[in-house]
Amino acid sequence: MANWSFVGHLHRAIYRATGGRIGSRLGGLDMLLLTVTGRKSGEPRTVPLACFPDGDDRVVVASNNGQDTDPAWWLNLSANPVASVTLGKNSWPVVAELADPEQRARLWPLLKGLNPAYVNYEMKTRREIPVVILKRNPAS
């Protein structure tokens, strides 16, 4: 099994060093860097995530590879929804929102079609996998 912490660190480093030329697409999926504030440390934490456009917003999925626990980045966003994204060379501030039931009903089937891994993750876990909408932060 891969050491996901090392893989994430390497992905972030390559993405940043190349301005997203390498690392902004992986397995046919667009990838962004999401920077959140650690809920305990208060320090910035950056994670590469598959992202999907939805109008002007970006959608990310807190799948945690189908584990029964939420990923740390989602716990951090739940505590403080103000974050930033980097997509290629561009960065901007965002506010994260958990998709409401109507949004989730619309997005989840589309997301599973775009990334079939979500189908497997959904079968592995007992939790409802959060669908997270990243909206440009108008306060910034």
C-alpha positions in Angstrom: 0.0 0.0 0.0 1.3 3.4 -0.9 2.4 5.9 1.8 -0.3 8.5 1.0 1.4 11.2 3.1 4.6 10.8 1.0 2.6 10.7 -2.3 0.7 13.8 -1.3 3.9 15.7 -0.3 5.5 14.7 -3.6 2.4 15.7 -5.6 2.2 19.1 -3.9 5.9 19.7 -4.5 5.9 18.8 -8.2 2.6 20.8 -8.8 4.0 23.9 -7.2 7.5 23.6 -8.8 6.0 23.3 -12.3 3.2 25.8 -11.8 0.7 23.0 -12.3 2.2 21.8 -15.7 2.8 18.5 -13.9 0.2 17.3 -11.4 -2.8 19.4 -12.5 -4.2 16.3 -14.2 -4.0 12.8 -12.8 -5.8 9.7 -14.1 -7.8 12.0 -16.5 -9.0 14.1 -13.6 -8.3 17.8 -12.9 -6.4 18.3 -9.7 -6.2 21.4 -7.5 -4.2 22.2 -4.4 -6.5 23.0 -1.5 -5.0 25.0 1.4 -7.0 24.9 4.6 -6.2 26.1 8.2 -5.4 23.3 10.6 -8.2 23.1 13.2 -5.8 22.3 16.0 -2.5 23.9 14.8 -3.8 27.0 13.0 -1.2 26.2 10.4 -1.8 26.1 6.6 -2.3 22.5 5.3 -2.3 21.8 1.6 -3.6 18.7 -0.1 -4.0 17.8 -3.8 -7.5 16.8 -4.7 -9.5 15.8 -7.8 -11.8 18.6 -8.6 -14.8 19.1 -10.9 -16.2 22.3 -12.3 -19.8 23.2 -11.5 -20.4 26.6 -13.0 -17.9 29.0 -11.4 -17.4 26.7 -8.5 -15.2 23.7 -8.0 -16.4 20.5 -6.4 -14.3 18.2 -4.3 -15.2 14.9 -2.6 -14.2 14.0 0.9 -13.9 10.3 0.1 -10.8 9.4 2.1 -10.4 6.4 -0.2 -13.5 4.9 1.2 -12.4 4.9 4.8 -15.0 5.2 7.5 -13.5 8.5 8.8 -13.6 11.9 7.1 -10.3 13.1 5.7 -8.4 15.7 7.8 -8.8 18.4 5.2 -12.6 18.1 5.5 -12.5 18.2 9.3 -10.3 21.4 9.0 -12.8 22.9 6.5 -15.7 22.0 8.7 -14.0 24.0 11.5 -13.1 26.9 9.2 -14.5 27.0 5.7 -12.3 29.8 4.5 -9.5 28.3 2.3 -7.7 28.8 -1.0 -7.3 26.8 -4.1 -4.5 26.6 -6.7 -5.5 25.4 -10.1 -2.6 25.3 -12.5 -0.8 28.7 -12.0 -3.9 30.4 -10.7 -4.9 30.7 -7.0 -7.9 32.3 -5.3 -9.7 32.3 -2.0 -12.7 30.2 -1.5 -15.4 29.4 1.0 -16.3 25.7 1.4 -19.9 24.5 1.7 -21.2 21.0 2.2 -23.6 20.3 -0.7 -27.2 20.4 0.5 -29.4 17.3 -0.2 -30.6 18.8 -3.5 -27.1 19.7 -4.7 -25.8 16.3 -3.6 -28.6 14.5 -5.4 -27.6 16.4 -8.6 -23.8 16.1 -8.2 -23.1 12.7 -6.7 -24.2 10.6 -9.8 -22.2 12.9 -12.1 -19.2 12.7 -9.8 -19.4 8.9 -9.8 -19.6 8.9 -13.6 -16.5 11.1 -13.8 -14.5 9.1 -11.2 -15.6 5.5 -10.9 -13.4 5.1 -7.8 -16.2 6.9 -5.9 -18.5 4.0 -6.6 -16.1 1.6 -4.9 -15.5 4.1 -2.0 -19.2 4.4 -1.5 -19.5 0.6 -1.2 -16.6 0.4 1.3 -17.8 3.0 3.8 -20.8 3.3 6.1 -20.7 7.1 6.0 -22.2 9.3 3.4 -19.2 10.7 1.5 -19.3 14.5 1.7 -19.5 16.5 -1.5 -17.9 19.9 -1.0 -18.5 23.0 -3.1 -15.7 25.5 -3.2 -17.0 29.0 -4.0 -14.9 32.0 -4.7 -14.7 34.1 -1.5 -16.4 37.4 -2.2 -14.9 38.8 1.0 -11.4 38.7 -0.5 
